[in-house]
Amino acid sequence: MANILQCNVFLSICTLTMDRALDIRSRSFSESHVQKILHLLGFAIQEELSEHYPFLSFYERAQQFGILDKLDELARCPRLEAHRDFVLWTIKRYKDMQAKQAPAAAAGPSGSQKKTAGEEPPLTSEEQARQEKETRAKLAAERRAKIMAQMQSAQKSFMKSNAEMFANSDLEQDSISTGASSSRGAASSMGSTAMDWEDISDESLEDQGAAALVIKQNPACLGPNRAHYQSQENSFKCILCFENCSINQDGPPLVSSAFVQTSRVILTTPSHYKGKCGMHVSCCGHVMHYKCWQEYYSNEESKEQRRLHRNRLALSQGHNVEFHCPYCRALSNTVLPVSEPLVGLIPGGLPGVPPAVSSESYLPLDCFVEIMRTLAGELSAPAGDNTMWQYPSVLRRSNVIGDLAQFERSVQLIAKPQLHATCMEVMTSFNKALQNAMISQQPNAVTEGGVGGEAENPYLVFDTCSYTLESLEIYMYTMRKPLKVEMPMRHQTCTTNLVRACALYSSWAPQRPELASKLLDTIFNQKGTSVLEWDCFRMLVQLSFGVLNLMVRENEHTFLPSGSMFDFYMMQTMFLANVTKAVICFDVEKQLDSRRAKEEAGKAPTELSQLAYVEQLPSKIQENMVAFYRRYNVPARMRQLVQQKESEEKHNQSQSQSQNQEQTVVIPCELQHLALMLEYVQCQMRAFLRCACLFYRCLTDVEFPDTFPTEQPDRFDLMCQYLGLDADMGVYFDMETVYATVMHNFASHPHILRQAEQCSLRYGDPVEVLPCLRPLPELKPLFEDYSDLINSVSDIFCPNNEREEMKTPTMCLICGKVLCGQSYCCQPELGKMSVGPCTHHAHSCGAEVGIFLRIRDCQVVYLGRGKGCYVQPPYLDEYGETDQGLRRGNPLRLSQYAYRRIFMQWLGHKLHEEIARLNDNANVAVRQWHHM
């Protein structure tokens, strides 16, 4: 065996297998081959480290074949993410072997280990890490010096071209310094101007990071300074016919297998959604021709029908027929179109963006707001000629100062792209799959945005896009992955193809003016729900895809969402809405208590990070922030009303004061409170900005800049810079800008003005607030000792028979409810069929999927659409073994690692795929899962 491990044939097979794994176009790649190779390599390393075979020289042979370099490439390969831990372990063992061989080689030349005088002994892992650290520090110092030189040269050139302005500022500074020194205004705050880069030390640059210096040079995907799109290769290989294919308008359409499912994973505020569910799409990313897929699908369907025995429920025509991806065998039930970058469909001046013109050539933000208000009024008018909705008529009624050319440049009006005739068929079938999944979950309900039985509902596609992106953002945050980190291929291709498909679908899908009117009235005319109840990112996606194309004639022109100025204004509007919600919901006392607790635990700095920034703001902006806080902040107004009521009661009891004297309680608001509020707002904007960055990255194909962190959490200022926003929060409270006007419009909704009175005086129904930063999904916590879990359900009786205990108590791990599982005594009806209590509960709690723990059997059950499987429970004994059925009787303890594995499968929407994989790869006994 040892001779086999060091022979050239074995090492050649290892390198060949790893080369095929790294080659995306390889036809003979298999993950099982990679797993076997890694096992054999680890076995060979272990044998050499054990020194049982003196003649074994695996390390020398592996050096000749470059095994370590191949393993490093495998560790960075996104298609092998499932085996990354195995690869990293193999690399670690290889480096241990390398470190052990280094001193033996340096001891002296002997036989085949003799070295020439020019060779150097290989470095140990610690020496390599230290050398890499020194190299990175040297490169960072050089980059920092280069950045400083660039900024100094830019400063000098700017000061030369604006010498008069600096002379005037010096005079003003001298006059202010001779005046009242105690006053803190805008001019005195400029004592250390932004141009004094020479005074910044190297230590402060290291603390702030090099990204803080080059933030002005970062590319933006939106706005007047939008970066140019870099064209990329769009060539693929069909996984069925193995022909090379590329994405173009004249060629045959390409698709990728996808899986559509209903989901309630991220809907962590059930009182707000009231039983609704979202639609999630997952995709493996493997590309094939649409005609090739049709042939494959018809063959798979006929093969399923020829089966003699089925262990599933009989599916009606409204259900999506499941199949497997022909390459990776991933579970699928529809296909997702693969399209080229959206900016490639815009004629003229590409690849890139619209021709570089000044910002005055575009309509400003206030004109956009007025146009949207006018369009909402026209859409809500009685049905008539749709020429009233077209943009010349809307511009004329909105009294916007500007010509049609400015509007067309702002919205990026183009001729409708001529797509392949089959592309519409692909998108229509995808929309039909979404409707089938929604109808199977809510058969008698009316889907939000339209009736479920309609031919096409574009808003269902848009909501699916927003829900999928929000789910991915929460999944990445839970995994502690920033935006810049390389995503797996299935996530990257799914989001890119889904966003592009929605943008193209919006240009020719049937319009829904009544839904667009409701959306615009809610956002711009304050006629619907208040900003406290909005899911701002979901409304941003609907606004981007479902509104502008109402203003053009059919079959002539279209507004293709690809990063135009109106797309930028839509994002700005919803950003301001989210900021307004955060300011309204900010509770200063709760934040102060939380900060004190963190300071006592040593987890928070003693000083506020935004205090210095607030102190240098002009006094006018500080006053505006205080006025906005006192007028609209709900917790502060609630305390004001309570204190006002108490003071009135004391005044009525006091006889020394006059009866008509009134006292007004003033809400305290100091600079420390404002700094704490800005920190809170930046924290609450995290989820919205991350989702927006993912969305516009797929829409505009502008890559994230290099300054984005790869190991630390994403920064507020860098995300704002990428989206073209101003990271200076004081700008949004300047009454001379349109930002403050929009925020006051959002905050002056009647529901918000009544919110404080209804909550403090307890009358009426207060608004259910949907938080900006919704709580993270999590499974129910379990007892550490399994005997405690058994004792906790010993007193629970069957709901249909109070005299008997539950024979099979089963706990839902999503909500914690204990049910009577696998019993015929509690079978409610679901539709027109009697099902088990767990199946009925999974339909209402997890949107057709559930995770259940059979307590007296120590088994975890995944339930799906009429199918299920058993997986390993999270309770293990002292040997790390499970005890399903409690046959051995060893004490069981909760394994956090095993429970987190179940949680990540649920959070990543992988339960249906796991059920299908276990049922296909194992000899599973036939069970009637719907009776559970």
N, C-alpha and C positions, 0 to 999 in steps of 0.2 A: 504493500500500500504506500509506503514512504517513497519508493522509486517512482510510483505513478504520480505522486504529488509534485515531484521535481522534474518530470520529463517534459520535453518540449511540446509534445502533443497536447498534454493537459493545459499548459500555459497558453498555447496557441488557441485552444478552445475557449479559455477564459477571456482572452483579449478579443476574440471574435464575437463572443456573446455580449461583452460590454460595448463594443463598437456598434452592434446592432441595436442595443438599448439606447444608445446616444443618438442614433440616426432616426429622425422622425419618419422618414420615408421607407424605412426598412419593412419588408413584407413578412419577415420571419421572426419578429420580436415577440417574446413571451415573458411575462413577469415571473412565471414559475422557473424559467431557465435562469434568470438573474438570481432568484432566491437560492437555487441549487449551487450556482457558482459561488455566491457569497458564503454559503455553508461550507463548501469545500475549501475555499481560501482560508476561512477561519479555522478549519480543521488542520490545514497545513501549517498555519502560523502557530497553533497550539502545540503541534508535534515538534516543531523546531524549538519552541521555548522550553518544552519539557526535557530536551536533550536525551531522549531515549535512543535516538538513532544518530550515532556520530557521523555517519556518511551523508546525512540529510543536509543539503545546501539549498533550501528553498529560497532563502533571502537573496542569494547571489543570482539565481535564475530569474527571480521576480524583478530584480533591478534591471536585468537585460531586456525584459519584456515591458517595462514601464507600468507595472501593476498599480503602483501607488498613484500615479497621475490619472490612470483610468478611474480609480476609486474616487479621487477628488472630483472628477467630472460627473460621476454618477451622483455624488452628494449634492451637486448643484442642479441636477436635471429635474425639471418640474414634473415630468411624467412618471417619475419614480418616487413620489413623495411618500407613498405607503411604505417603502423600504428604506427611507432615509435613516432611521434609527439603526437599522441593521448595517447599513453602509458606514455610518459614523463609528459604530462599534468595531467594525473590521479595520477601519483606518487607525483607530486608536490602538488596537492590538498590533497592527503592522508597525506603527511608530514605536511601540514598546519593544518589538523585536529589533527594530533599527537601532534603538538606543542601546540594546544589549549587545548588538554586533559591533557597535562603534569602538568601545574600549578593547574588545578582542582583536579588532583589526589594527588598532593603534599600538598594540603590545609589541608587534614585530612581524616581519614578513615570514610566512611559512607556506610552502606549497603554492596552491592556487590563490591564497590570500595575499601574496606578495604585491606590493603597490609600488608604483614608480615614484620618483622624488617629486614630480610635479603635482601629484594627486593630493587632495586634502581629505581627511576623515569625515564621514557624514556627521552632520550636526544632530544633537539630541532634540527631542520635542521642545524642551524648555529653552534651549539655545535658539531654535528656530522661532519660537514665539517671541523671545526677546529681540532677535534681529528684525522680525517683522514689525514689532512695536517701534523700534528705533527708526526704521524706514518710514513708517507712517508719520511719526513725529517730524521727521525731516521734511517730508513732502508737505505736511500741514504748515510748517514754518515758512517754506518757500511760497506756498500758495497765499499765506497771510501777508507776506511781504509784497507779493505781486498785487494783491488786492489793495493794500495801503498805497502803493505807488500809483495805481489807477485812480483811486479816490482823491489823492493829493493833486494829481495832474488835472482831474476834472474840476476840483475846487479852484485851482489857480486860473484855469481858463474861464470858469464862470465868474470869478471875481474881476478878471480883466474886462470881460464883456459887459459887466454890470457895475462898473466902478462908481457911477453916480449914485446908484441905489445904496451901496455900502457906505458912501460918504454921508448920505442923508441919515442912514441908520445910526452911524456913529454920533452925529449931532444930536439926534433924538435921545440916544442912550446917555449922552453927557447931560442933557437938560433934565432927564428923568432922575439921574443919580443925584443932581443938586437939589431936587425937590424933596418931597416927603418920602423918606427911605422906608417907612413902615408899610406903605401901601404896596399891595401885590397885584399888579396888573399884567396885561399882556406884554408890554414893552419890557418890564423888568425881568420877565421870565425868559427873555431872549438874551440875557447876560452871557450865558454859555450857548452860543448859537450852534446850529447843526453843522456849520462849516468848520468848526474848530477840531478837525480830525487829528491835528498834530498833538493835541493834549491827551488823546486816548492811549493808554498804556497797553503793552502786549498782554498783560495779565487780564485786563478787562475784556480784551478781544477774545481771549480764550474762554472766559466765562460766558460771554454773550454768544460765542460761536461765530464761525466765519460766515454763516448764513445771514447773520444780521447785517453784514457789510455789503453783501452782494444782492440784497433783497430787491433793490431797484432794477437789477439786471435780470431777474428771474423772468421766464416766459409766462405769459398769461394766456389762458384759453378763451377769454371773453373780454369785451370792452374795446375801446379804440386802439389800445396797444397790444392787440392780440398777436400771438406769435404765429409764425408761418408753419404750415403743415409740412412735415417731411414725408415724402412718398415712400412707401414700403412695398416689398414684393408680395403680391397676392396670388401666388401660384400654389396649387394643391395637387394631391393625387387621390383620385376616387378610390375608396377602400373596397369597392365591389368590382369595377372593371379595370382598375389599376392604370387608368389613363391620366396623363398630366392635364390639368384644367386650371383655368384662371378666371377671376371674377371680372366680367365685363357686361355691358348692357345687351350686346347682341348674342352672347354665348348662352348655352343651356343653363338653367338655374341650378344652383348648388344648395344642398340642405345638410343639416346635421341633426341626428336623432336627439330628441329631447323628451323629458318627462314632466308632465303637468300634474300638479296635485293641489288640493285645497290645504290650507294651513292656518293655524292659530298660534304658531310658536312665538312670534314677537308681539302678539296682541296681549300685552301684559296688563292692560286696563280693561277688563271685561265689561265693567259698568258703562264704559263709553261706547264700545262697539256693539253691545247688546246682541250677542249671538252671531254676529257677522263673522266672516272668515275672508282671508286673502287667498290669492292664487300665486303659487311659487313655481318657477321653471328652473330645471337643472339640465345640463347638457354636457356630454362627454367631449365634444369638439371635433370629432372625426367627420370628415367631409365626404360627400358622395353626390352623384348626379341624382336629380329628382326622379328621372325615369328609371335609373338603376334601383333606387329605393322602392319605387312602386312595384317592380318585378319581385324584389326581395320580400316585400311586405305581403304580396299576394301569395307567394310560396309559403311563407310562415303561417299565414292565416289558414290556408288549406291544410297544412300539416297539423295545426291545432284542431281543426275540425275532424281529422281522421283518427284522433286519439280515441281509444276504446273506453278509457276511464278518466274522469275529471274529478279532481278533489276541490273544485271551486264552485262558487255560486254561478248560476246561469245568468249571464249578463244580457241586458237588454240592448237595443240599438243605440240608446242614448249614452252608453258607457264607451270609454276609449279602450280599444283593444291594445293590450300590452304586447310588446315584442322586445327583443334584445338588439343592441347595436351589433352589427355583423363583425366588428373588429374587436371591441373590448368587452362585449356581452353586458354592457350597462343596460339597466332597465329603462325602457322608453315607451311612450304611447302616442307620440306625434313627432313632427319634424319642424325645425326652426330654419328659416331661410338664411343663407349666408350671402351678404352683400358687400360691395366695395365701400371704402370710406365715403362719407356723405359729401365732403368737400370735393371729391373727385367728380361728382355729378353736377357741380356748378360750373357753367361754361365761362371761359375767360379768366385770365389771371391766376391759373392753377398750375401746379399745386401751390397752395398758399391760401390767402384770404382775399377779401375784396381789395381793390386797389387802395393804396395808402393815401388817404386824404385826411384833412384836418377834422377835428371833432365838430367843428361848426357845420360840416357837410351832413351831419346826422341830426335827426330830431332829438331834442333833449328829453330827460326823464319826465318832466311835467307834461310835455305834449303827449308822451306815451300814456300817462295816467288819464288824461282827458279823452284820448281816443278810445281807450278801453271803457270808460264810463259811457261815452256816446254809443259805442257798439252794444253795450249791455242794454241800453234803452231801446235801440232799434230792434234787437233780437226779442225783447220781451213785448214788443208791440204786437197787435193782432196780425195774424198771418196775412201776408200780401206778397207783393213782388219782392224777390230777393235782391233786386238791384239796390234796395235801401241799405243792404249790408255791405255792398262793395265799397272799397276803400275811397274812391273819389267822393262818394256821397257822405261817407262817415267823416272824412276830413273837412268837408264843407260844413257839416252840422256841428262839428266840435270846435269850430273857430280856431283851429290851429294855424299859427303863423308859419308858413313854410310851403314849399311847392311839392309836387308829386315826386320829383326826382329825389328829394331828400327822404321822403317816406320809402320809396323803393330801395334806396341805398340802405336805409335803416333796417328794413325787413328782409333784404336780400331776395328780391323778387326775381324768379327765374322761370324759364319755360319748363313746362312739366316734362320730367325725364321720360323717355320712351323705354320702358322696361320690357323684358320678355313677357309674352302672354301668359306663360305658366307661373310667373312670379305672383300674380294676383291669386291664382289658384292655391299656391302654397300658403300665402298669408290667410286666405279665407279658411283653409282647412285648420290652420293653427288657431284661428279665432273660434272655429267650431269645437275644437278640442277643449278650449277654455270654457266654453258654454256648457259642454257636456259634463265637465268636472264640477262646475258650479251647480248645475241642475241636480246631479247625483247627491250633492251635499245638502242643497236646499230645494227639494222638489216642488214645494208649494210657495216658495218665496219669490219676491220680485228683486232681482239683483240691483244693486245700487248703480244707477246710471242707465237703467233700461230694463225692460221685461226680458226674462230669461228665454222666452221662446222666439225672440226676434231673429231675423236672418243674420245680421251682423251688429255687433255692439262695440265700436272702437274704444269706448272708455273702459271696457273690461280689459282690453289689451294694455292700455296705458296704466291702469291700476296694477296689473300683473308686473309690469316693468318696475314701478316704484316699490312694490312689496318685495320683489326679488333683490333689488339693490339695497333696501333697508335690511333685509335678512343677511345679505353678504357683509354689510358694514358691521352688524352686531356679531356675526361669526368671527370676523377678522379682529374685532376689538377683544372678544373673549379669548382668542388665541394670542393676543398681544402682538398683532402684526400691524405695523403702520402701512400707509398707502403705498409708499415707495417700494416695499418689499415685493419680490416677484411672486405673483399669485399662481396657483396651479392652473394648468391649461384649461380644465373644465370650467373654472370660475371666470377666467379671462375671456374665453371664447363665448361663453354663455351671455355675459353682460354685454359684450361688444355687439354680438349678433342680435340680441334682443333690442337694444337701444336703436340700432340702425334699422331694424325691421319696423319698429314703432314709428320712426321718423318717415320712412317711405310709405308706410301704411296710412299715415295722417294726410298724405298728399292726394290719395285717390279713394280713401274709405268714405262711406256715406256719412254726411255731416249730421250732427245732432244740435241744431240751434237752440232747442229748449234747455239742453244740459249746459251748453256754453253760456247761455244767458244766466242761468242760475249760478254758475261758477263766477262770472264776472260781477254779478250783483253782490255776491257774498264778499268778494275781495275788494271791489272798488266803490260800491255804493252802500255798504253796510246794511243790506236788506235781509241777510240770512243769519247764520250763526256768527258768533263773535270770534275774535282771534284766539281766545282761550280754548276753543274747541277744534281748532284746525290741526290737521297733519300737514305741516307746511311743505314738506318735500313731496308728498303725494299730490298736493294742489299745484306745486311747481311743474310736475310732469304733465298733469292734465292741461295746465295753462300753456305749456310749450308745444304740445301736440294737437290740442283740440280746439283752438280759437282762431288763429290767424287765417287759416285757409277758408274760413267762412267769408272773407272779404274779397275773394277773387272769383272770377267766372270759371265754370267747370271746363275741363279739357283745353285750357289755354295756358294759364300760368299757375304757379304754386309758390307757397312759402315753405321751403325745406328747412326745418330746424337744424342748423349746423354751426351755430355760434354767431348769429347776427347781433346787431345792436339791440333789437327788440328782445332777443333771447337774453341778452345781458340785463336789460331793464326788468324782465320777468324775474330773473334770479335776484336782482337787487330788491324788488318789491317783496318777495317772500323772505329774503334775509331780514328786511326791516320789520316784517310781520313777526318773525321769530324773536328779534331783539325786543320788540314791544311786549310780546308775551313774557319774556324773561324778566323785564323790568317790572311788569305788573305783578308777577308772582313772587318777586324777591322778598324774602322775609329776613329782615336785618337781625332780629333777635335770635332766630334759629341759626343763622350763619355765624353770629358771634359766639353762641354756645358751642357750635361744632368746631370753630377755630380754637377756642380755649381748650377744648378736650384734646385736639390734635397737638397743641402746644405743650400741654402737660405730658402727653405721651411722646413728645419729641419728634412728631411727624410733620410739623408745619413750621415755617420760618416765623420769627417773631415780628417781622415787619411786613406790611402789605406790599405786594409787588407793584400795585397800581397807584400807591399813594404819591410817589414823586411825580408821576405823570399827571395826576389830578391837580396837584399843587401848581404845576406850571401852566395849566390851562387858563385861558383868558377868563376874567371874572364874569363876563356875559354868558359864556357857555356853562360855567359852574352854576350860575343862577338859573339857567334854563334846565339843567339837569335836576336841580333841587325842586323847581316848580313842577316838572313832569313827574317826579317821584311823589311829591305830596298830593298831586291831583289825581293820579291814576293808580298808584300802588295799593293793591287790595289789602294786604295784611296791615299796612300802616294806617289806612283809613278805617279798618275795623277797630284797631286800638284807639284811634281818635274818637270814634263814635262811642266806644265803651267809656272812655275817660270823660267825654262830653256828657254822657248820661249820668255818670257818677257825680260830676261837678254840678249838674242841674239838681240832682237830688240833695246834695249838700247845700246848695243855694236856697232850695225851698225850705229846708229845715232851719237855715240860719235866719235870724231876725234882725241882724245888724245891717244887712245890705238891703238896698232898695229892691223892690219887686221887679222893676223893668230893666234891671242891669243884667247883661248877658256876658258870659265869658266864653271865649273861643280857644279851644285847645290846639296848639300849634304842633305839628308833627316834627320831631327833631330830625335834622338831617345835617350831619357834619361832613367834613372832607373824608374822614375815615369811613363813613357810611358809603359815600360815593365810590371810594376806591374798592371797598368790599363788593359793592353792586357791580362794578365793571368786571371784577374777577369772576363773580357769579355768572354774569352774562356770557363771558368768554367760555366758561366751562359748559354752560347750557347750549352753546352754539356748536359744540364739538360734533355731535351726531349729524346735524343738518349739513355742516360744512363737509364732513367726510363723505356723506351720500352725494352731495352736489359735486364734489371733486370726481367721484367715480362716474357719475352721470355725464358730466361734460368732458371727461377724459374719453369716454366712448363716443360721444357726440361729435367732438371736434378733432379727435386723434392727436391732440397736443400732449406730449408726454409730460409726466411730472418732472420738475427740475431736479438737478442733482443735490440741491440744498435740502430737499425733503429728508427727514431722518429715516434711517433704516433699522434702528434698534430702539430708539426712544419714541414716546407718543408724538403724534402729529401736532405741530404748533399752529396756534390760531393765526399768527401773522403770515406765515408761509402759505397756509390754505387760502387766506383772503387775497394774498398777492397772486396766487395761481388763478383765482376766479375773477381777478380784476377789481376786487373790492378794496376799500380803504380800511386798513387795520386800525386806524386812529379812531377810537370810539367817540371822541369828542366831536368829530365832524357831524355825526348823526343827530346831535342835539343843538346844532347851530340853526337858529330860526331864520337865517337868511338863505338857507338851502332848502331844496324840496324834500330832503330826507325827513326833517322835523315835521313838515306838513303831513307827509304820509304817515308817520308814526302817530301824530295826534289824531289823524283820521281813523286809524285802527283802534286807538285807545278810547275814543269817544263813542263807542258802540253802546246803545242803551243797556244791553245785558251786562256790560262791564261796569257801567255807572251804578247799576242796582246790585252788583255782586256783594259789595261790602255791607250794605244795609241788610240784605237777605241772610248773609252769613252771621253777622253780629247780632241782629235783632231776631233772627230765626223765624222769618215769615217767608212764605213763597218757596219756590224750588230754585236754589242757586245753580249756577252753571257748573257742569262737571268738567273740570279742567283737564285737558290732555297735556301732560308736561312736555316741555321742549326736549328734555333728556329722559325718555321713558325708562322705567326700571328694566334691568336686564332679565331675560327669561332664566328660570332655574327650576330644577326638579325639587320635589319636597324633601326636606332633610329627614334622614332615617336614624334610628337608634344605633348606637355603636355596638351594643350587644344584641344578638338575635333573640335571646330569650326575653328581653324587654319588649321587643316588637311583638312577639307571640302573646305576652301578657296584656299588651295594650288592646288587643282585639278579643280578649276572652269574654268580655261582657257585652259584645255586640250580637244582637239577635237578628234573625231574618225579618225583613220588613213585611213580608206576607204571612209570617207565622211567628208571633211574638213569644210562643212557648218553647221554641227550639232555637238553639244556637246555629250560627252559620256553619255549615259543613265545610265550605271552601271559601273562607274570607279572602278577598282579593283587593289589594290596594292599588288605586290609580296613582302612579308616581308623578303625574303632572299636577293634579289638584289635591291629592291626599285622601280622596273619598274612598271608603271601604264598601265593597259591593259583594254580593252573593254570586261568586263566579262558578261557571260550569254546573249550573243547577237549573232544573226545569220548573222550579217553584216561582221564579221571578223572571218572567219573559215578557217584556213589553213589546209593543208593535212598532216597527219602523217602516213607514210606508204602508204596504199591505202584507207584510211578512212578520212573523213572530221571531224575535232574535233574543239572544242572551243579554243579561244586564251589562256585561262588559262591552259588548258590541254597540249597544244603544248608548252607553256612556261615552265610548270613544267617538261616536258620531257627533255628539254634542260638545264634548270637552276638547278633543284634539282634531276635529274636522276629519273624521274617518280613520284616524290612526291613534293608537293608544299604547301606553307602556304600563303593564300591570305586574304586580308582585303577588304571587300566590303564597300566602304567608305560611300555611301549614305544610307546604311542599317545598318551600325555598326555591321557587322557580320564577323567572322573569319571562313574561310573554309579550311579544310584539304582535299587535293586531292591526291588520290593514283592511282593504276592501274585500271582505269575504275570505281572507286568508290570514295566516299567522305563523309564528314559529317560536320555539323556546331558545333563549340565550342564557349564557352563564350569569348567575346572580352576583350581586356585588358583595355577598357575604362569604368569607373564606375562613378555613381553619388555620391552625398554627403552621401547617405545612404548605399553605397557599393553595389548597385544593377546595373545590366546591363540594357541596353535599346536597345535591338535588334529590328531593324525596325524604331527606333527613334519615337516611338509612344507617349511617355510621354513628351518628349521635355525638360527634365532636363539637366542642364549643366553637361558635362562629362569631367572627368580628367583621365589622364593616370595612371594606377596602375602598378608600377614597379614589384610588386610581381606577378600579373597575367601575365604580359609580360614575366617575367623570367620563369614562369611555362611553357609557350609555347616554350620558347627557350630551356629549358632543355629536353622537349619531342623531339624536333627536334635534339638536340645534342646527345641524347641517342638513336637515331634511333627507336623511339617508335611511329611514326606517323601511320604506317600501322596497328599496333596493336590497337592504339586508334580508328582508323576508324572502324576496325572490331568490337571492343567492343561496340561502340556507335550504330552501325547498328544492332547488335544482341540483345542488351539489351533494345532497345527503339522501339516504333512504328514509324519507319521512313517511310515517304512517298516515293513512288517510284519516282526516279529522274533519268534523263539522265545526269549523271555527266560528261560524255565525251563531252557534248555540252557546258560546261562552259568555 
